[in-house]
Amino acid sequence: MLFFNLILKDSLSPNQFYLLSSINQSIATININLHQELRKLIDDEWIELTDKVYVLQPKAHTLINKVNSYFKLQKNKTNMQIMGNDFSANINTYVMLFPKGKLPSGKPARCDKKNLETNFRWFFDNYSYSWDIVLKATSHYIDEYEKTNYLYMRTSQYFIRKKEDGSNFASEMANYCSIIESGDDLSSTNHFKENVV
């Protein structure tokens, strides 16, 4: 019904939209009264006849683009396609890196596997790090916070991604993966030291 509502709003019939799309793609039409539909489209200024060629007018291009944007097919990828064949085992390994029980914030350090799957789907859709890098980055992150009894450490879910302002997500995991991948040493600390004389 969405398609019909879109074209009827502009007083177009399905056959007329079909003809516009066919002209746009330079393909032949079948099973319509071509001459009748062409006359109507010319009268309503959807197309113009120029040197014996039918040319779409700007409003026709706009409508075709609008309809196409509504009906773009998004291929649903499986978890294996996005996260690899052994994603389930890797998520289990990831969870086990986090401490048992609650963090000082009162939230459980280890989150439900289904929530983690959703977050990892997002992560691997947006970043191209390997599971090896992800697990190394996570180990380094947890090791850092272990020194302070996990104060201010993110949960296993929020480390992957956390909603920031509005509908945007940020990934602390991606930051750590970047450091690991670039070969930077996370254990070295370059704090300024003041010499006392």
SENULUM-52555 format. One record per residue (C-alpha): residue in three letters; y, x, z; residue number from 1. Coordinates in Angstrom, 1 decimal, padded with zeros to 4 digits, always signed. Each point is the difference from the previous one (the first is absolute). Layout:
BEGIN
<atom code="ALA" py="Y" px="X" pz="Z" pos="NUM"/>
...
//
This chain:
BEGIN
<atom code="MET" py="+000.0" px="+000.0" pz="+000.0" pos="1"/>
<atom code="LEU" py="+002.4" px="+002.9" pz="+000.6" pos="2"/>
<atom code="PHE" py="-000.1" px="+000.9" pz="-003.7" pos="3"/>
<atom code="PHE" py="+000.8" px="-003.6" pz="-001.1" pos="4"/>
<atom code="ASN" py="+002.8" px="-000.3" pz="+002.6" pos="5"/>
<atom code="LEU" py="+001.5" px="+003.3" pz="-001.3" pos="6"/>
<atom code="ILE" py="+000.1" px="-001.0" pz="-003.6" pos="7"/>
<atom code="LEU" py="+000.8" px="-003.7" pz="+000.5" pos="8"/>
<atom code="LYS" py="+003.1" px="+001.0" pz="+002.0" pos="9"/>
<atom code="ASP" py="+001.3" px="+001.5" pz="-003.3" pos="10"/>
<atom code="SER" py="-001.2" px="-003.1" pz="-002.0" pos="11"/>
<atom code="LEU" py="-002.7" px="+001.9" pz="-001.8" pos="12"/>
<atom code="SER" py="-003.4" px="-001.3" pz="-000.8" pos="13"/>
<atom code="PRO" py="-003.2" px="+002.1" pz="+000.4" pos="14"/>
<atom code="ASN" py="-000.2" px="+000.3" pz="-003.8" pos="15"/>
<atom code="GLN" py="+003.5" px="+001.2" pz="-000.2" pos="16"/>
<atom code="PHE" py="-000.5" px="+002.7" pz="+002.6" pos="17"/>
<atom code="TYR" py="-003.2" px="+000.9" pz="-001.8" pos="18"/>
<atom code="LEU" py="+001.9" px="+000.5" pz="-003.2" pos="19"/>
<atom code="LEU" py="+002.7" px="+002.0" pz="+001.8" pos="20"/>
<atom code="SER" py="-002.6" px="+002.3" pz="+001.5" pos="21"/>
<atom code="SER" py="-001.7" px="+000.3" pz="-003.4" pos="22"/>
<atom code="ILE" py="+003.2" px="+001.0" pz="-001.7" pos="23"/>
<atom code="ASN" py="+000.7" px="+002.5" pz="+002.8" pos="24"/>
<atom code="GLN" py="-003.4" px="+001.6" pz="-000.5" pos="25"/>
<atom code="SER" py="+000.0" px="-000.4" pz="-003.8" pos="26"/>
<atom code="ILE" py="-003.3" px="-001.9" pz="+000.0" pos="27"/>
<atom code="ALA" py="-000.9" px="-003.1" pz="-002.0" pos="28"/>
<atom code="THR" py="-000.2" px="-003.5" pz="+001.6" pos="29"/>
<atom code="ILE" py="-002.8" px="-002.5" pz="-000.3" pos="30"/>
<atom code="ASN" py="-000.3" px="-003.7" pz="+000.5" pos="31"/>
<atom code="ILE" py="+003.7" px="-000.9" pz="+000.3" pos="32"/>
<atom code="ASN" py="+002.4" px="-001.7" pz="-002.4" pos="33"/>
<atom code="LEU" py="+001.9" px="+003.3" pz="-000.8" pos="34"/>
<atom code="HIS" py="+002.9" px="-001.5" pz="-002.0" pos="35"/>
<atom code="GLN" py="+000.8" px="-002.7" pz="+002.5" pos="36"/>
<atom code="GLU" py="+000.0" px="+002.5" pz="+003.0" pos="37"/>
<atom code="LEU" py="+002.0" px="+002.6" pz="-002.0" pos="38"/>
<atom code="ARG" py="+002.7" px="-002.6" pz="-000.8" pos="39"/>
<atom code="LYS" py="+000.3" px="-001.0" pz="+003.7" pos="40"/>
<atom code="LEU" py="+000.1" px="+003.6" pz="+001.2" pos="41"/>
<atom code="ILE" py="+002.8" px="+000.8" pz="-002.5" pos="42"/>
<atom code="ASP" py="+001.9" px="-003.1" pz="+000.9" pos="43"/>
<atom code="ASP" py="-000.2" px="+000.8" pz="+003.7" pos="44"/>
<atom code="GLU" py="+001.0" px="+003.6" pz="-000.7" pos="45"/>
<atom code="TRP" py="-003.2" px="+001.7" pz="+001.2" pos="46"/>
<atom code="ILE" py="-000.5" px="+001.7" pz="-003.3" pos="47"/>
<atom code="GLU" py="+002.1" px="+000.9" pz="-003.1" pos="48"/>
<atom code="LEU" py="-001.1" px="+000.4" pz="-003.6" pos="49"/>
<atom code="THR" py="+001.4" px="+003.3" pz="-001.3" pos="50"/>
<atom code="ASP" py="-001.0" px="+001.3" pz="-003.4" pos="51"/>
<atom code="LYS" py="-003.1" px="-002.3" pz="-000.1" pos="52"/>
<atom code="VAL" py="-001.1" px="+001.4" pz="+003.4" pos="53"/>
<atom code="TYR" py="+000.0" px="-002.0" pz="+003.3" pos="54"/>
<atom code="VAL" py="+001.9" px="+001.9" pz="+002.7" pos="55"/>
<atom code="LEU" py="-000.2" px="-000.9" pz="+003.7" pos="56"/>
<atom code="GLN" py="+003.3" px="-000.6" pz="+001.7" pos="57"/>
<atom code="PRO" py="+000.8" px="+001.6" pz="+003.4" pos="58"/>
<atom code="LYS" py="-000.9" px="-003.2" pz="+001.9" pos="59"/>
<atom code="ALA" py="-003.4" px="+000.0" pz="-001.6" pos="60"/>
<atom code="HIS" py="-000.7" px="+003.6" pz="+001.1" pos="61"/>
<atom code="THR" py="+001.2" px="-000.9" pz="+003.5" pos="62"/>
<atom code="LEU" py="-002.3" px="-002.9" pz="+000.3" pos="63"/>
<atom code="ILE" py="-003.0" px="+001.9" pz="-001.4" pos="64"/>
<atom code="ASN" py="+000.6" px="+002.8" pz="+002.5" pos="65"/>
<atom code="LYS" py="+000.3" px="-002.5" pz="+002.9" pos="66"/>
<atom code="VAL" py="-003.2" px="-001.7" pz="-000.9" pos="67"/>
<atom code="ASN" py="-001.8" px="+003.3" pz="-000.4" pos="68"/>
<atom code="SER" py="+001.2" px="+001.2" pz="+003.4" pos="69"/>
<atom code="TYR" py="-001.6" px="-003.0" pz="+001.6" pos="70"/>
<atom code="PHE" py="-003.3" px="+000.4" pz="-001.6" pos="71"/>
<atom code="LYS" py="-000.6" px="+003.8" pz="+000.1" pos="72"/>
<atom code="LEU" py="-003.6" px="+000.5" pz="+000.9" pos="73"/>
<atom code="GLN" py="-000.4" px="+002.4" pz="+002.9" pos="74"/>
<atom code="LYS" py="-003.4" px="+001.5" pz="+000.0" pos="75"/>
<atom code="ASN" py="-001.6" px="-000.3" pz="+003.5" pos="76"/>
<atom code="LYS" py="-001.4" px="+003.4" pz="+000.9" pos="77"/>
<atom code="THR" py="-002.9" px="+000.2" pz="+002.4" pos="78"/>
<atom code="ASN" py="+000.2" px="+002.1" pz="+003.2" pos="79"/>
<atom code="MET" py="-002.3" px="+002.6" pz="-001.7" pos="80"/>
<atom code="GLN" py="+002.4" px="+000.3" pz="-003.0" pos="81"/>
<atom code="ILE" py="+003.0" px="+000.6" pz="+002.2" pos="82"/>
<atom code="MET" py="-001.5" px="+001.9" pz="+003.0" pos="83"/>
<atom code="GLY" py="-003.1" px="+001.6" pz="-001.5" pos="84"/>
<atom code="ASN" py="-003.7" px="-000.7" pz="+000.3" pos="85"/>
<atom code="ASP" py="-000.3" px="+001.3" pz="+003.6" pos="86"/>
<atom code="PHE" py="+003.1" px="-001.8" pz="+001.3" pos="87"/>
<atom code="SER" py="-001.8" px="-001.8" pz="+002.8" pos="88"/>
<atom code="ALA" py="-001.5" px="+003.2" pz="+001.4" pos="89"/>
<atom code="ASN" py="+003.4" px="+001.7" pz="-000.3" pos="90"/>
<atom code="ILE" py="+001.7" px="-002.8" pz="+001.9" pos="91"/>
<atom code="ASN" py="-002.6" px="+000.3" pz="+002.8" pos="92"/>
<atom code="THR" py="+000.7" px="+003.8" pz="+000.2" pos="93"/>
<atom code="TYR" py="+003.7" px="-000.7" pz="+000.1" pos="94"/>
<atom code="VAL" py="-000.3" px="-002.5" pz="+002.8" pos="95"/>
<atom code="MET" py="-002.2" px="+002.4" pz="+002.1" pos="96"/>
<atom code="LEU" py="+002.8" px="+002.6" pz="-000.2" pos="97"/>
<atom code="PHE" py="+002.2" px="-002.3" pz="+002.2" pos="98"/>
<atom code="PRO" py="-000.4" px="+000.0" pz="+003.8" pos="99"/>
<atom code="LYS" py="-001.9" px="-002.9" pz="+001.6" pos="100"/>
<atom code="GLY" py="+002.0" px="-002.5" pz="+002.0" pos="101"/>
<atom code="LYS" py="+003.7" px="-000.8" pz="+000.0" pos="102"/>
<atom code="LEU" py="+002.9" px="+002.2" pz="-000.7" pos="103"/>
<atom code="PRO" py="+002.9" px="+000.3" pz="+002.5" pos="104"/>
<atom code="SER" py="+001.7" px="-002.7" pz="-002.1" pos="105"/>
<atom code="GLY" py="-002.7" px="-002.4" pz="+001.2" pos="106"/>
<atom code="LYS" py="-001.4" px="-000.4" pz="-003.5" pos="107"/>
<atom code="PRO" py="-003.6" px="+001.0" pz="-000.9" pos="108"/>
<atom code="ALA" py="-000.2" px="+003.3" pz="-001.8" pos="109"/>
<atom code="ARG" py="-002.9" px="-001.1" pz="-002.2" pos="110"/>
<atom code="CYS" py="+000.7" px="-003.2" pz="-002.1" pos="111"/>
<atom code="ASP" py="-002.3" px="-002.4" pz="-001.7" pos="112"/>
<atom code="LYS" py="-001.7" px="+001.3" pz="-003.1" pos="113"/>
<atom code="LYS" py="+001.1" px="-003.0" pz="-002.1" pos="114"/>
<atom code="ASN" py="+003.7" px="+000.8" pz="+000.8" pos="115"/>
<atom code="LEU" py="-000.6" px="+003.6" pz="-000.9" pos="116"/>
<atom code="GLU" py="-001.6" px="-000.9" pz="-003.3" pos="117"/>
<atom code="THR" py="+003.1" px="-002.0" pz="-000.9" pos="118"/>
<atom code="ASN" py="+002.3" px="+002.9" pz="+000.9" pos="119"/>
<atom code="PHE" py="-002.1" px="+002.6" pz="-001.7" pos="120"/>
<atom code="ARG" py="-000.1" px="-002.1" pz="-003.2" pos="121"/>
<atom code="TRP" py="+003.8" px="+000.0" pz="+000.1" pos="122"/>
<atom code="PHE" py="+000.0" px="+003.8" pz="+000.8" pos="123"/>
<atom code="PHE" py="-002.3" px="+001.0" pz="-002.9" pos="124"/>
<atom code="ASP" py="+001.9" px="-002.3" pz="-002.4" pos="125"/>
<atom code="ASN" py="+003.2" px="+001.8" pz="+000.8" pos="126"/>
<atom code="TYR" py="-001.1" px="+003.6" pz="+000.7" pos="127"/>
<atom code="SER" py="-002.5" px="+002.3" pz="-001.7" pos="128"/>
<atom code="TYR" py="-001.3" px="+002.0" pz="+003.0" pos="129"/>
<atom code="SER" py="-003.7" px="+000.5" pz="+000.4" pos="130"/>
<atom code="TRP" py="-002.0" px="-001.1" pz="+003.0" pos="131"/>
<atom code="ASP" py="-000.4" px="+003.6" pz="+001.0" pos="132"/>
<atom code="ILE" py="+003.8" px="+000.5" pz="+000.2" pos="133"/>
<atom code="VAL" py="+000.3" px="-003.4" pz="+001.8" pos="134"/>
<atom code="LEU" py="-002.5" px="+001.0" pz="+002.7" pos="135"/>
<atom code="LYS" py="+001.5" px="+003.4" pz="+000.5" pos="136"/>
<atom code="ALA" py="+003.5" px="-001.5" pz="+000.2" pos="137"/>
<atom code="THR" py="-001.2" px="-002.5" pz="+002.6" pos="138"/>
<atom code="SER" py="-001.7" px="+002.7" pz="+002.1" pos="139"/>
<atom code="HIS" py="+003.2" px="+002.0" pz="+000.1" pos="140"/>
<atom code="TYR" py="+002.0" px="-003.1" pz="+000.9" pos="141"/>
<atom code="ILE" py="-002.3" px="-000.9" pz="+002.9" pos="142"/>
<atom code="ASP" py="-000.2" px="+003.6" pz="+001.2" pos="143"/>
<atom code="GLU" py="+003.8" px="+000.1" pz="+000.2" pos="144"/>
<atom code="TYR" py="+000.2" px="-003.1" pz="+002.1" pos="145"/>
<atom code="GLU" py="-002.9" px="+000.9" pz="+002.2" pos="146"/>
<atom code="LYS" py="+002.2" px="+002.7" pz="+001.7" pos="147"/>
<atom code="THR" py="+002.3" px="-002.8" pz="+001.3" pos="148"/>
<atom code="ASN" py="-002.8" px="-002.4" pz="+000.9" pos="149"/>
<atom code="TYR" py="+000.6" px="-001.9" pz="-003.2" pos="150"/>
<atom code="LEU" py="+003.5" px="-001.1" pz="+001.0" pos="151"/>
<atom code="TYR" py="+001.8" px="-001.7" pz="-003.0" pos="152"/>
<atom code="MET" py="-003.1" px="+000.5" pz="-002.2" pos="153"/>
<atom code="ARG" py="-000.6" px="-002.7" pz="-002.6" pos="154"/>
<atom code="THR" py="-003.2" px="-002.1" pz="-000.1" pos="155"/>
<atom code="SER" py="-002.6" px="+000.7" pz="-002.6" pos="156"/>
<atom code="GLN" py="+001.4" px="-002.9" pz="-002.0" pos="157"/>
<atom code="TYR" py="+003.7" px="+000.9" pz="+000.3" pos="158"/>
<atom code="PHE" py="-000.6" px="+003.7" pz="-000.8" pos="159"/>
<atom code="ILE" py="-001.1" px="-001.1" pz="-003.5" pos="160"/>
<atom code="ARG" py="+002.9" px="-002.3" pz="-000.6" pos="161"/>
<atom code="LYS" py="+002.6" px="-001.9" pz="+002.0" pos="162"/>
<atom code="LYS" py="+002.4" px="-002.6" pz="-001.1" pos="163"/>
<atom code="GLU" py="+003.6" px="+001.2" pz="+000.1" pos="164"/>
<atom code="ASP" py="+003.1" px="-001.9" pz="-000.9" pos="165"/>
<atom code="GLY" py="-000.7" px="-003.3" pz="-001.8" pos="166"/>
<atom code="SER" py="-003.2" px="+000.3" pz="-002.1" pos="167"/>
<atom code="ASN" py="-000.1" px="+003.8" pz="-000.4" pos="168"/>
<atom code="PHE" py="-002.8" px="+002.1" pz="+001.4" pos="169"/>
<atom code="ALA" py="+000.1" px="+003.6" pz="+001.1" pos="170"/>
<atom code="SER" py="-002.9" px="+002.3" pz="+000.5" pos="171"/>
<atom code="GLU" py="-000.1" px="+002.7" pz="+002.6" pos="172"/>
<atom code="MET" py="-003.4" px="+000.9" pz="-001.3" pos="173"/>
<atom code="ALA" py="+001.6" px="+000.8" pz="-003.4" pos="174"/>
<atom code="ASN" py="+002.4" px="+002.4" pz="+001.7" pos="175"/>
<atom code="TYR" py="-002.8" px="+001.9" pz="+001.7" pos="176"/>
<atom code="CYS" py="-002.1" px="+000.0" pz="-003.2" pos="177"/>
<atom code="SER" py="+002.9" px="+001.6" pz="-001.8" pos="178"/>
<atom code="ILE" py="+000.2" px="+002.7" pz="+002.5" pos="179"/>
<atom code="ILE" py="-003.8" px="+000.7" pz="-000.1" pos="180"/>
<atom code="GLU" py="+000.0" px="+000.0" pz="-003.8" pos="181"/>
<atom code="SER" py="+002.9" px="+002.4" pz="-000.3" pos="182"/>
<atom code="GLY" py="-001.8" px="+002.4" pz="+002.3" pos="183"/>
<atom code="ASP" py="+002.6" px="+000.0" pz="+002.8" pos="184"/>
<atom code="ASP" py="-001.3" px="+001.0" pz="+003.4" pos="185"/>
<atom code="LEU" py="+000.4" px="-003.0" pz="+002.3" pos="186"/>
<atom code="SER" py="-000.8" px="+002.1" pz="+003.1" pos="187"/>
<atom code="SER" py="+002.9" px="+002.4" pz="-000.4" pos="188"/>
<atom code="THR" py="+003.2" px="-001.1" pz="+001.7" pos="189"/>
<atom code="ASN" py="+003.3" px="+001.6" pz="-000.9" pos="190"/>
<atom code="HIS" py="+002.1" px="-000.9" pz="+003.0" pos="191"/>
<atom code="PHE" py="+003.2" px="+001.8" pz="+000.6" pos="192"/>
<atom code="LYS" py="-000.2" px="+002.3" pz="+003.0" pos="193"/>
<atom code="GLU" py="+003.0" px="+001.1" pz="+002.0" pos="194"/>
<atom code="ASN" py="+000.0" px="+003.6" pz="+001.2" pos="195"/>
<atom code="VAL" py="+001.1" px="+000.4" pz="+003.5" pos="196"/>
<atom code="VAL" py="+001.6" px="+003.3" pz="+000.9" pos="197"/>
//
